[in-house]
């Protein structure tokens, strides 16, 4: 007997699919336009390397996200019409799929929900000119109201958010352009701070930040792929919505921060500092608009978390699991834990990098198709994930100082480790047999 999350899932029919420019590309581009992606990006990159080095890192990172992390899951979704939870049962097994990618996706979405709640709360308070320090009373009140309200929308009314999300995604793009033109005059005067120049660190850290941010969305490419009509939709949707979007959504803020330094407006590397330096009602309006643009990410994170928990633990009502997860996320947000964005990106990458790597290996070994759900727990997938995760958290380990600078991009190393280990173990026969209903699926 296949578990319900597989047996009761029906493929998305071709009649409900659409072209890449109507679903995949704008949806992925909206992910990168969220300020959580680029807000802290300059601290470990532009602070150590030139604008050209940072742009090179963005280009490489965007292509890696497209070809390594997105393409295999998206092709599996397109060819089967099935979501990530189901196609992942080949790589991790019908029982193993409960945890990976099932429950793990939900747990990480709680973290993303916390990030969204933290950013929105801070920006609302900064727009009001109030103290936006996590842990104080205004921040706690704002975070609780924002988190509970949007978690409820994510659980009960996500369809209404989806209808306006495309419009809301245009808001940050317009503001990125405004800030860029406000600061462009100083770009040519930017100088890397004295004694901090290290182009290798800047380049590799940029790759780590971008891929770490994208890793869960890459695996979710299966869910995007099931809405694609053909391989062309999958490829173009990824190339435009991921590779090109990374350059635009990452490049404009990096250039703006460099310009702000060169023009003497701000010496900080936080994008919010550049907005603040513009000053006046324009800055206040931007903080409010960036908060409004965080509505879709907050709701979608709550929705995906609830979907994960209700699918894998059907005995718990969807609204209950969604609100319980949101409560944890709100605590992480209002206490300031969610402000450590780069560390969070690293953990996300370490968690989902090897999942994407193992799925890519499974996809290629199966002749670029879905092999079907494998019985029980697929040890090849779990061992590949464990090895890849250890590799992915190398930056957090107490390694010698001479080695530490070369631990990035750990998220890329974790993908390679997951891919290689799965390939070797699958060839060695550690994959369980395919479930009897797999052929019908």
C-alpha positions in Angstrom: 0.0 0.0 0.0 1.3 3.4 -1.0 0.9 6.1 1.7 -2.0 8.6 1.1 0.2 11.5 0.2 1.3 9.5 -2.9 -1.8 7.3 -3.6 -4.3 10.2 -3.4 -2.3 12.7 -5.5 -3.5 13.1 -9.1 -1.3 14.5 -11.9 -2.0 18.1 -12.9 -3.7 17.8 -16.3 -2.3 19.6 -19.4 -5.5 21.7 -19.5 -4.5 23.5 -16.3 -1.0 24.3 -17.4 0.3 27.5 -18.8 3.2 29.3 -20.6 6.4 30.1 -18.7 5.9 33.8 -18.8 2.5 33.5 -17.0 3.5 31.3 -14.1 7.1 30.1 -13.5 9.1 33.1 -14.5 7.1 35.8 -12.7 6.7 33.6 -9.6 10.4 33.0 -9.3 11.3 36.6 -10.1 9.0 37.6 -7.3 11.0 35.5 -4.9 14.2 37.3 -5.7 12.5 40.7 -5.6 11.7 40.2 -1.9 14.0 42.4 0.1 15.1 39.5 2.4 17.2 38.3 -0.6 19.3 41.3 -1.1 19.1 43.3 2.1 22.3 41.9 3.7 24.0 40.7 0.6 26.6 43.4 0.4 28.1 42.8 3.8 30.2 39.8 2.9 30.6 40.6 -0.8 30.8 44.3 -1.7 32.7 44.9 1.5 35.5 42.7 0.2 35.4 43.0 -3.6 34.7 45.3 -6.5 31.3 45.8 -8.1 32.5 43.8 -11.1 33.5 40.8 -8.9 30.1 40.9 -7.2 28.3 41.0 -10.5 30.3 38.1 -11.7 29.3 36.2 -8.6 25.6 37.0 -9.3 25.9 35.7 -12.9 27.5 32.4 -11.9 25.1 31.9 -8.9 22.1 32.5 -11.1 23.2 30.0 -13.7 24.0 27.4 -11.0 20.6 27.9 -9.4 19.0 27.3 -12.8 21.0 24.4 -14.0 21.8 22.5 -10.8 19.0 23.2 -8.3 15.9 23.9 -10.4 16.1 22.0 -13.7 15.9 18.3 -12.5 13.0 18.9 -10.1 11.2 21.0 -12.6 11.6 18.5 -15.3 10.2 15.8 -13.0 7.2 17.9 -12.2 6.6 18.7 -15.8 6.9 15.1 -17.0 4.7 13.6 -14.2 2.4 16.4 -13.3 3.2 15.5 -9.7 4.4 17.7 -6.8 7.7 17.6 -4.9 6.4 15.4 -2.1 5.5 12.7 -4.6 8.4 12.8 -7.0 10.8 13.0 -4.0 9.6 9.5 -2.9 11.9 8.0 -5.6 15.0 9.6 -4.1 14.1 9.1 -0.4 11.4 6.4 -0.4 7.7 6.2 0.4 8.4 6.3 4.1 11.5 8.4 3.9 9.6 11.0 1.9 7.6 11.9 5.1 10.7 13.6 6.5 12.6 14.6 3.3 11.5 16.6 1.5 8.1 16.6 3.3 8.4 17.7 6.9 11.8 19.4 6.3 10.2 21.7 3.8 7.6 22.7 6.3 10.1 23.3 9.1 12.3 25.5 6.9 9.2 27.5 5.8 8.6 28.4 9.5 12.1 29.9 9.4 11.2 31.9 6.2 7.9 33.0 7.8 10.0 34.3 10.7 12.2 36.2 8.4 9.3 37.8 6.5 7.6 38.7 9.8 10.8 40.2 11.2 11.5 42.3 8.0 8.0 43.6 7.7 7.8 44.5 11.4 11.1 46.4 11.3 10.2 48.3 8.1 6.8 49.3 9.4 8.3 50.8 12.5 11.1 52.5 10.6 8.5 54.0 8.3 6.8 55.4 11.4 10.1 56.7 12.8 9.8 54.4 15.8 12.4 52.1 17.5 12.6 49.0 15.3 14.8 47.0 17.7 13.7 43.3 18.0 12.5 42.5 21.5 11.1 45.8 22.4 7.3 46.3 22.9 6.5 48.0 19.6 8.4 45.3 17.6 6.7 42.5 19.5 3.2 44.0 19.1 3.8 44.6 15.4 5.3 41.2 14.8 2.5 39.3 16.6 -0.3 41.2 14.7 1.4 40.8 11.3 2.3 37.2 11.8 -1.0 36.0 13.1 -3.1 37.9 10.6 -1.1 36.8 7.5 -0.7 33.2 8.8 -4.5 33.1 8.9 -4.7 34.4 5.4 -2.2 31.8 4.3 -4.3 29.1 5.8 -7.7 30.3 4.7 -7.5 32.8 1.9 -4.2 32.2 0.0 -6.2 32.5 -3.3 -6.8 36.2 -2.7 -3.1 36.8 -2.1 -2.2 34.9 -5.3 -4.4 37.2 -7.3 -2.6 40.4 -6.2 0.9 39.0 -5.8 1.9 39.9 -9.3 1.0 43.5 -8.7 2.8 43.5 -5.3 5.9 42.1 -6.9 6.1 45.2 -9.1 6.5 47.4 -6.0 10.0 46.3 -5.0 11.2 46.4 -8.6 10.1 50.0 -9.0 11.7 51.0 -5.7 14.9 49.2 -6.6 15.1 51.4 -9.7 14.3 54.6 -7.8 17.0 53.9 -5.2 19.5 53.0 -8.0 18.9 56.3 -9.8 19.2 58.2 -6.5 22.7 56.7 -5.9 24.1 56.0 -9.4 26.2 59.1 -9.4 28.5 57.7 -6.8 29.1 54.2 -8.2 32.3 55.2 -9.9 33.8 56.5 -6.7 33.3 53.3 -4.7 36.4 51.9 -3.0 36.6 48.7 -1.1 37.3 49.5 2.6 41.1 49.5 3.4 42.6 46.2 4.3 39.4 44.3 3.5 40.0 43.5 -0.2 39.6 39.7 -0.9 38.0 39.1 -4.3 37.9 35.3 -3.7 35.8 35.8 -0.5 33.5 38.3 -2.2 32.9 36.0 -5.2 32.3 32.8 -3.3 30.2 34.4 -0.6 28.0 35.9 -3.3 27.4 32.4 -4.7 26.7 31.0 -1.2 24.2 33.8 -0.4 22.2 33.4 -3.7 22.1 29.6 -3.7 21.4 29.4 0.0 18.4 31.7 -0.4 17.2 29.8 -3.4 17.7 26.2 -2.3 14.2 25.4 -1.1 12.7 27.1 -4.1 14.9 25.1 -6.3 13.6 21.8 -5.0 10.1 23.3 -5.3 10.8 23.5 -9.0 8.8 20.2 -9.2 5.7 22.2 -8.1 6.4 24.9 -10.7 7.2 22.2 -13.4 3.8 20.5 -12.9 2.3 23.8 -14.2 4.5 23.9 -17.3 3.4 22.6 -20.7 6.7 21.3 -22.0 10.5 21.3 -21.6 10.7 24.7 -23.3 8.5 26.3 -20.6 10.6 24.7 -17.9 13.9 26.0 -19.4 12.7 29.5 -20.3 10.8 29.9 -17.0 14.0 29.1 -15.1 16.4 31.1 -17.2 14.3 34.3 -17.1 12.8 33.9 -13.6 16.0 32.7 -11.9 19.2 33.4 -13.8 18.2 36.8 -15.1 16.1 37.8 -12.1 19.1 37.1 -9.8 21.2 39.6 -11.8 18.5 42.3 -11.7 17.3 41.8 -8.1 20.8 41.4 -6.7 22.6 43.8 -9.0 20.5 46.9 -8.5 20.9 46.9 -4.7 24.6 46.1 -4.8 25.1 49.0 -7.2 23.0 51.3 -5.1 25.0 50.5 -1.9 28.2 51.1 -3.9 26.8 54.4 -5.1 25.7 55.5 -1.7 29.2 54.9 -0.4 30.8 56.8 -3.3 28.4 59.7 -2.9 28.9 59.9 0.8 25.2 59.1 1.6 25.8 56.0 3.6 28.8 53.9 4.7 26.7 50.9 5.8 26.3 47.7 3.8 22.7 47.1 4.8 20.3 48.1 2.0 17.9 49.5 4.6 20.6 52.0 5.5 20.7 53.3 2.0 16.9 53.8 2.0 17.2 55.6 5.4 20.0 57.8 3.9 17.6 59.1 1.2 15.6 60.5 4.0 12.3 62.4 4.2 8.9 61.1 3.2 10.4 59.2 0.3 12.3 56.9 2.7 9.3 56.5 5.0 7.1 55.6 2.0 9.7 53.1 0.8 9.8 51.3 4.2 6.0 51.0 4.1 6.0 49.7 0.5 8.7 47.1 1.2 6.6 45.9 4.1 3.5 45.7 1.9 5.6 43.8 -0.7 6.3 41.2 2.1 2.7 40.2 2.3 2.9 37.5 -0.4 6.1 35.9 1.0 4.7 35.8 4.5 1.4 34.3 3.4 3.0 31.8 1.0 5.5 30.6 3.6 2.6 29.9 6.0 0.6 28.2 3.3 3.5 25.9 2.2 4.3 25.1 5.8 0.7 24.2 6.5 0.5 22.2 3.3 3.6 20.2 4.3 2.3 19.4 7.7 -1.2 18.6 6.7 0.0 16.3 3.8 2.5 14.4 6.0 0.4 14.5 9.2 -3.2 14.4 7.9 -4.6 13.8 11.4 -3.9 17.4 12.4 -6.2 20.0 10.8 -4.5 22.3 8.3 -5.4 25.5 10.1 -4.1 24.2 13.4 -0.8 23.1 12.0 -0.4 26.4 10.1 -1.1 28.6 13.1 1.1 26.4 15.3 4.0 26.8 12.9 3.3 30.5 12.7 3.5 30.9 16.4 7.0 29.4 16.4 7.9 31.7 13.5 6.6 34.8 15.4 8.7 34.0 18.4 11.8 33.7 16.2 11.0 37.0 14.6 10.2 39.2 17.6 13.2 37.9 19.6 15.6 38.8 16.9 16.7 35.3 15.9 15.4 35.8 12.4 17.7 38.8 11.7 20.7 36.6 11.1 19.9 36.2 7.4 23.2 35.0 6.0 23.5 32.3 8.7 20.0 31.2 7.9 20.7 31.0 4.2 23.7 28.8 4.9 21.6 26.4 7.0 18.8 26.3 4.3 21.4 25.6 1.7 23.0 22.9 3.8 19.6 21.3 4.3 18.3 21.4 0.7 21.5 21.5 -1.3 22.1 17.7 -0.9 18.4 17.1 -1.5 18.6 18.8 -4.9 21.9 17.0 -5.6 20.4 13.6 -4.8 17.3 14.3 -6.9 19.4 15.4 -9.8 21.5 12.2 -9.6 18.3 10.0 -9.3 16.8 11.8 -12.3 19.9 11.2 -14.5 20.3 7.6 -13.4 16.6 6.9 -14.2 17.1 8.0 -17.8 15.8 11.6 -17.2 12.4 10.4 -16.0 10.7 9.6 -12.7 11.5 6.1 -11.6 8.5 5.9 -9.3 8.2 5.7 -5.5 10.7 3.4 -3.9 9.6 1.2 -1.0 10.3 2.2 2.6 13.4 4.4 3.1 15.9 4.9 0.3 19.2 4.7 2.1 21.1 6.1 -0.9 19.1 9.3 -0.5 19.4 9.6 3.2 23.1 8.9 3.3 23.7 11.4 0.5 21.7 14.0 2.4 23.6 13.4 5.6 27.0 13.7 4.0 25.9 16.8 2.0 24.5 18.4 5.1 27.8 18.0 7.0 29.6 19.5 4.0 27.1 22.4 3.9 27.7 23.4 7.5 31.5 23.6 7.2 31.4 27.4 7.8 30.0 26.8 11.2 32.6 24.2 12.2 35.7 25.1 14.2 38.2 24.6 11.3 41.7 26.1 11.2 41.8 29.7 10.2 43.8 28.8 7.0 41.0 26.6 5.8 38.0 28.7 6.9 38.0 31.1 3.9 37.7 28.2 1.5 34.6 26.7 3.1 32.4 28.8 0.8 30.3 28.3 -1.2 29.4 25.4 1.1 26.0 25.2 -0.3 27.5 24.3 -3.7 29.8 21.8 -2.1 26.8 20.2 -0.4 25.0 19.8 -3.7 28.0 18.1 -5.3 28.4 15.8 -2.2 24.8 14.8 -2.3 24.9 14.2 -6.1 28.1 12.1 -5.9 27.2 10.0 -2.9 23.8 9.2 -4.3 25.3 8.2 -7.6 27.8 5.9 -6.0 25.4 4.3 -3.6 22.7 3.8 -6.2 25.2 2.1 -8.5 26.2 -0.1 -5.5 22.6 -1.3 -5.2 21.4 0.6 -2.1 18.2 1.8 -3.7 15.1 -0.2 -2.6 12.8 -1.6 -5.3 10.1 0.5 -6.9 6.7 0.1 -5.3 4.2 -2.0 -7.2 1.9 0.9 -8.2 4.7 3.0 -9.6 4.2 1.9 -13.2 0.6 3.0 -13.1 1.7 6.4 -11.6 
